[in-house]
């Protein structure tokens, strides 16, 4: 039996994955790069190295965004498939008990 949060997750993840992995990656890598640039710029300015490291902030932010997006996709896929597999197995067990 699906919990309410699992139902929400399954519904939202089915919608997200309809566009495909490439579209998901492009969208979230681009969107995720902006906050990553802000955070890394803030952190480098805290340590007084902003002027020395500004040229590396954008590529590192892009890399962080790529890693986070790939890990999020694979984690959500694993969770989604686990929920679906569990529900299939529960359905099979119920069918065997009623037969």
C-alpha positions in Angstrom: 0.0 0.0 0.0 1.4 3.4 -1.0 1.7 6.1 1.6 0.5 9.6 0.7 4.1 10.8 0.3 4.9 7.9 -2.0 1.9 8.6 -4.1 3.0 12.2 -4.5 6.5 11.2 -5.3 5.4 8.6 -7.9 3.0 11.1 -9.6 5.6 13.9 -9.7 8.5 11.6 -10.8 6.4 10.1 -13.6 5.7 13.7 -14.8 9.4 14.6 -14.5 10.7 11.5 -16.4 8.3 11.9 -19.3 10.5 14.5 -20.9 13.5 12.1 -20.7 16.8 12.2 -19.0 18.5 14.6 -21.4 15.8 17.3 -21.0 15.9 16.8 -17.2 19.7 17.1 -17.1 19.7 20.2 -19.3 17.1 22.0 -17.3 18.4 21.2 -13.8 22.1 21.7 -14.7 21.4 25.2 -16.1 19.1 26.2 -13.3 21.3 24.7 -10.6 24.4 26.5 -11.9 23.0 29.9 -10.9 22.7 29.2 -7.1 25.9 27.3 -7.2 27.7 30.3 -8.6 26.2 32.5 -5.9 27.2 30.2 -3.1 30.7 29.6 -4.4 31.2 33.4 -5.0 30.1 34.1 -1.4 32.4 31.4 0.0 35.4 32.6 -1.9 34.7 36.2 -0.8 34.5 35.1 2.8 38.1 33.8 2.6 39.3 36.9 0.8 40.2 34.9 -2.3 37.4 36.2 -4.5 39.6 38.1 -7.0 42.0 35.2 -7.3 39.3 32.5 -7.8 36.5 34.2 -9.7 37.6 32.6 -13.0 37.2 29.1 -11.5 33.8 29.8 -9.8 31.7 29.3 -12.9 33.2 26.0 -14.1 33.2 24.5 -10.6 29.6 25.6 -10.1 28.7 23.9 -13.4 30.5 20.7 -12.3 28.7 20.7 -8.9 25.4 21.2 -10.7 26.1 18.3 -13.1 27.0 16.0 -10.2 24.0 16.9 -8.1 21.6 16.5 -11.1 23.0 13.1 -12.1 22.8 11.8 -8.5 19.3 13.2 -8.1 18.1 11.5 -11.3 19.6 8.1 -10.3 18.4 8.3 -6.7 14.8 9.2 -7.8 14.8 6.4 -10.4 16.0 3.9 -7.8 13.3 5.0 -5.4 10.6 5.0 -8.1 11.6 1.5 -9.3 11.7 0.2 -5.7 8.2 1.5 -5.0 6.8 0.1 -8.2 8.6 -3.3 -7.7 7.3 -3.5 -4.1 3.7 -2.8 -5.2 4.0 -5.4 -7.9 5.2 -8.0 -5.4 2.4 -7.1 -3.0 -0.1 -7.5 -5.8 1.3 -10.9 -6.7 1.2 -12.0 -3.0 -2.5 -10.9 -2.7 -3.4 -12.7 -5.9 -1.7 -15.9 -4.6 -3.6 -15.7 -1.3 -7.0 -15.2 -2.9 -6.5 -18.0 -5.5 
